[in-house]
Amino acid sequence: ETRPTPNDAFEVKRVMTVPSFRGLKLQLRGRDRSIAEAVRRLAMAKTALIGFIDLMLLAGLYLAYSNVRREIHLSRLVSHELKTPLALIRLFAETLELGRVPGEEKAKQYYRIINKESQRLTQLINNILDFSRIEAGRKQYRFIPTDLSRIVREVVEAYRFPIEQEGFTLEVEVAEDLPEVEMDPEAIEQALLNLVNNAIKYSPDQKYIRLEVRRGGERILIAVRDKGIGVAKADQKRIFEKFYRAENTLVHTTKGSGLGLALVQHIMEAHGGSVELLSAPGVGSTFTLVLPLTKKT
C-alpha cells in the first residue's frame, strides 16, 4: 500500500518484484517521482552490467585469439625454419654419398654447407626449446662461479669454421684478471652465440666482428661489434620483441626465427643484467651484455 507525498512521489511500504526483470526487486523511495523513472534507472543499471560483461567477453576472446595466432605463427615459423636446413643437409649428403660431385673442391664446398646448416639447425632448436620453456614458465637457470674467458673461447671455437669460410675478420679482446661471475654458463654462452650469429648474418659486405670483454665498475661488459647493415632508430626499441623483424629488405630475406634477441634479453634479465644496443644503419651494431658482479639472488 502506498500514500501520496506532498511532492507527488511514492513511499514504498513493501518491496515489489518487477515482472520484466526476473530476479530483480524494486524499492521506490521518496526521490523517485514515478514508477516509470525507477524502472528506467533499473534498466540503465542492467544495460551497464550487460555492457561490462560483453566487454570482458570481448577482451577474453581477443586474448584467446592473440594466443592462437601466436601459436600458429610459431608453428609455421618452426616448420619452415627447420625444413630449410634439413633439406639442404639431406640434398648435399645424398650427392656426396652417390659420388656425383665434380671434383675435390666442390666436395669441400658441400661439406662446408652441411656444417653451416647443421650449426644453424642446432642454434634454432636451442632457441625454440628455450622459448617454449620461457612461455610455459619452466625455464630454470643454474648459477655457478664461471670464468668468462672460457665462455668466449668456446663461442669462438663454435663459430670458427663459418667465420673463416665467410671471410670474416675476427678480433677478440678479453681483459686480464677478470673475476669469476655468478651466472648460468650455458645460458650466457647461448646469448653470446646468438649475437655472433646475428653479426654474421647481417654483415653482407664489411665482414668484421669484434668480441670484447672488460670490467666496468661492478659490472662485466661483453660486447659484440660488427660493421653490418645496422638497426634503424625506429626499430631499436622493438628489436628484442618475440618474432619482431626490422623493416629492412635484407632482414626479411635473411633466414631467422625472430626469437634470438628475445632470448638474449630474457637471459640477461634473469641474471639481473641487461643487453644494450648501439647501432646506426650502414655503420654497424654493438650489442653489449651487461652482467652484475653481485651474486644473483
C-alpha positions in Angstrom: 0.0 0.0 0.0 1.3 3.5 -0.9 0.4 7.0 0.1 0.9 10.2 -2.0 3.5 12.6 -0.6 3.5 16.4 -0.8 5.9 16.1 -3.8 3.6 13.6 -5.6 6.3 10.9 -5.2 5.8 7.5 -3.7 6.7 6.0 -0.3 7.1 2.2 -0.6 5.7 0.0 2.2 6.9 -3.2 0.7 9.5 -4.4 -1.9 7.9 -5.0 -5.3 9.1 -7.6 -7.9 9.4 -6.1 -11.4 8.0 -8.6 -13.9 10.2 -7.5 -16.8 13.4 -8.2 -14.9 13.3 -11.7 -13.3 15.3 -12.0 -10.1 15.5 -8.2 -9.6 13.4 -6.3 -7.0 12.4 -2.7 -7.0 12.1 -0.4 -4.0 10.6 3.0 -4.5 11.9 5.9 -2.4 10.9 9.5 -2.0 13.4 10.7 -4.6 11.7 8.6 -7.4 9.0 10.7 -8.9 7.3 7.8 -10.6 7.5 4.1 -11.1 8.5 4.7 -14.7 11.6 6.6 -13.6 12.6 3.8 -11.2 12.2 1.2 -13.9 14.2 3.3 -16.3 17.0 3.5 -13.7 16.9 -0.2 -13.2 17.0 -0.8 -16.9 20.1 1.5 -17.3 21.8 -0.4 -14.5 21.1 -3.7 -16.1 22.3 -2.3 -19.5 25.5 -1.1 -17.9 26.1 -4.5 -16.3 25.4 -6.3 -19.6 27.8 -3.9 -21.4 30.5 -4.6 -18.8 30.1 -8.4 -19.2 30.2 -8.0 -23.0 33.4 -6.0 -22.7 35.0 -8.7 -20.5 34.0 -11.4 -23.0 35.4 -9.4 -25.9 38.7 -8.9 -24.0 38.8 -12.7 -23.3 38.1 -13.5 -26.9 40.8 -11.1 -28.1 43.4 -12.6 -25.7 42.5 -16.2 -26.8 42.7 -15.1 -30.5 46.1 -13.5 -29.9 47.4 -16.7 -28.2 46.1 -18.8 -31.1 47.7 -16.5 -33.7 51.0 -16.7 -31.8 50.9 -20.4 -31.6 50.0 -20.7 -35.4 52.8 -18.2 -36.2 55.3 -20.2 -34.1 54.2 -23.5 -35.7 54.6 -22.2 -39.2 57.9 -20.5 -38.4 59.4 -23.6 -36.8 58.2 -25.8 -39.7 59.7 -23.5 -42.3 63.0 -22.8 -40.4 63.6 -26.5 -39.6 62.7 -27.8 -43.1 65.2 -25.5 -44.9 68.5 -26.6 -43.2 67.3 -30.3 -43.1 66.5 -30.2 -46.8 69.9 -28.8 -47.7 71.8 -31.2 -45.4 69.9 -34.2 -47.0 70.5 -32.9 -50.5 74.2 -32.4 -50.2 74.7 -35.5 -48.1 73.0 -37.7 -50.8 75.0 -36.0 -53.6 78.3 -36.8 -51.7 77.1 -40.4 -51.0 76.3 -41.1 -54.6 79.6 -39.7 -55.8 78.1 -37.1 -58.0 80.5 -34.3 -57.0 82.7 -33.0 -59.8 86.0 -32.6 -58.0 87.5 -32.4 -54.6 87.0 -28.6 -54.3 83.2 -29.0 -54.9 83.1 -31.8 -52.3 84.7 -29.4 -49.8 82.1 -26.8 -50.6 79.3 -29.3 -50.0 80.8 -30.3 -46.6 81.0 -26.6 -45.7 77.3 -26.2 -46.5 76.4 -29.2 -44.4 78.4 -28.0 -41.5 76.9 -24.5 -41.7 73.3 -25.7 -41.9 73.9 -28.1 -39.0 75.1 -25.3 -36.8 72.1 -23.2 -37.9 69.8 -26.0 -37.1 71.4 -26.6 -33.7 71.1 -22.9 -32.8 67.5 -22.8 -34.0 66.4 -25.9 -32.0 68.1 -24.5 -28.8 66.3 -21.2 -29.3 62.9 -22.8 -29.8 63.3 -25.1 -26.8 64.2 -22.3 -24.6 61.4 -20.1 -26.0 58.9 -22.9 -25.2 60.2 -23.2 -21.6 60.0 -19.5 -21.1 56.5 -19.3 -22.4 55.5 -22.2 -20.1 57.2 -20.7 -17.1 59.5 -23.7 -16.8 62.8 -22.1 -17.8 65.4 -22.5 -14.9 68.9 -21.2 -14.6 71.9 -22.7 -12.8 74.1 -20.0 -11.3 77.7 -21.0 -10.6 81.0 -19.1 -10.5 82.2 -19.0 -14.1 85.4 -17.9 -15.9 84.1 -15.7 -18.8 87.3 -16.1 -20.8 86.4 -19.8 -21.2 82.9 -18.9 -22.4 84.4 -16.6 -25.1 86.8 -19.3 -26.2 84.1 -21.8 -26.6 81.9 -19.4 -28.7 84.9 -18.5 -30.9 85.6 -22.2 -31.4 82.0 -23.0 -32.2 81.9 -20.3 -35.0 85.5 -20.6 -36.2 84.6 -22.6 -39.3 81.8 -20.3 -40.6 83.7 -17.2 -39.7 86.7 -18.3 -41.7 84.6 -19.6 -44.6 82.6 -16.4 -44.9 85.9 -14.4 -44.9 85.3 -12.5 -41.6 88.0 -10.7 -39.7 87.6 -11.7 -36.1 89.1 -9.7 -33.2 88.9 -10.9 -29.6 90.0 -9.0 -26.6 89.4 -10.2 -23.0 90.7 -8.1 -20.2 93.1 -9.8 -17.8 92.4 -10.6 -14.2 88.6 -10.7 -14.6 86.8 -12.1 -11.6 84.6 -15.1 -11.9 81.0 -14.2 -12.3 78.0 -15.9 -10.7 75.9 -17.0 -13.8 74.5 -19.8 -15.8 77.4 -20.5 -18.2 75.2 -22.4 -20.8 72.7 -19.5 -20.9 75.3 -16.8 -21.3 77.1 -18.9 -24.0 73.8 -19.2 -25.8 73.2 -15.4 -25.6 76.7 -14.8 -27.0 76.2 -17.3 -29.8 73.0 -15.6 -30.8 74.8 -12.2 -31.0 77.7 -13.6 -33.0 75.3 -15.4 -35.3 73.4 -12.1 -35.9 76.7 -10.4 -36.7 77.5 -13.0 -39.4 74.0 -12.9 -40.9 73.7 -9.2 -41.2 77.1 -8.3 -42.4 77.0 -9.0 -46.1 79.7 -6.5 -47.2 82.1 -5.5 -44.4 82.9 -8.8 -42.8 84.2 -7.7 -39.4 83.4 -9.0 -35.9 85.0 -7.9 -32.6 84.4 -9.6 -29.2 85.4 -7.6 -26.2 85.1 -8.4 -22.5 86.0 -5.9 -19.9 85.1 -4.7 -16.4 83.1 -1.5 -15.9 82.8 -0.8 -12.2 80.7 -3.5 -10.6 79.7 -4.9 -13.9 81.2 -7.1 -16.6 80.6 -5.9 -20.2 80.6 -8.4 -23.1 80.4 -6.5 -26.4 79.9 -8.0 -29.9 80.6 -5.4 -32.6 80.1 -5.6 -36.3 80.1 -3.4 -39.4 76.9 -4.7 -40.9 73.6 -3.2 -42.0 72.8 -1.7 -38.6 69.4 -1.1 -37.0 67.3 2.0 -37.6 66.3 4.1 -34.6 62.6 3.3 -35.0 63.4 -0.5 -34.8 65.8 -0.4 -31.8 63.1 -0.4 -29.1 61.2 -3.3 -30.6 64.1 -5.5 -31.9 64.1 -7.5 -28.6 60.4 -8.5 -29.0 59.5 -12.0 -30.0 59.1 -12.6 -33.7 59.9 -8.9 -34.5 61.9 -8.3 -37.6 63.1 -4.8 -38.6 61.7 -3.2 -41.7 64.7 -3.8 -43.9 64.9 -5.7 -47.2 68.0 -7.7 -46.2 66.5 -8.6 -42.8 63.4 -10.0 -44.4 65.3 -12.1 -47.0 67.8 -13.4 -44.3 66.8 -16.6 -42.6 65.8 -16.3 -39.0 63.2 -17.2 -36.4 62.8 -13.8 -34.7 63.5 -15.4 -31.3 67.2 -14.9 -30.8 67.3 -11.4 -29.4 64.2 -12.0 -27.3 66.0 -14.9 -25.7 69.1 -12.8 -25.2 67.1 -10.2 -23.3 65.3 -12.8 -21.2 68.6 -14.5 -20.2 70.2 -11.1 -19.2 67.2 -10.1 -17.2 67.3 -13.4 -15.4 70.9 -12.6 -14.4 69.9 -9.2 -13.1 71.6 -7.6 -16.0 70.7 -6.2 -19.4 71.5 -6.1 -23.1 72.3 -2.7 -24.7 72.4 -1.7 -28.3 74.3 1.0 -30.1 73.6 1.0 -33.8 73.3 3.1 -37.0 72.1 2.0 -40.4 75.0 1.4 -42.8 77.6 1.7 -40.0 77.0 -1.4 -37.8 75.9 -2.5 -34.4 77.3 -3.1 -31.0 75.3 -5.4 -28.7 76.6 -5.4 -25.1 75.7 -8.0 -22.4 75.8 -6.3 -19.0 76.4 -8.7 -16.1 76.4 -7.5 -12.5 79.3 -8.8 -10.3 77.0 -9.1 -7.3 75.6 -12.6 -6.7 72.2 -13.4 -8.3 69.6 -13.9 -5.6 
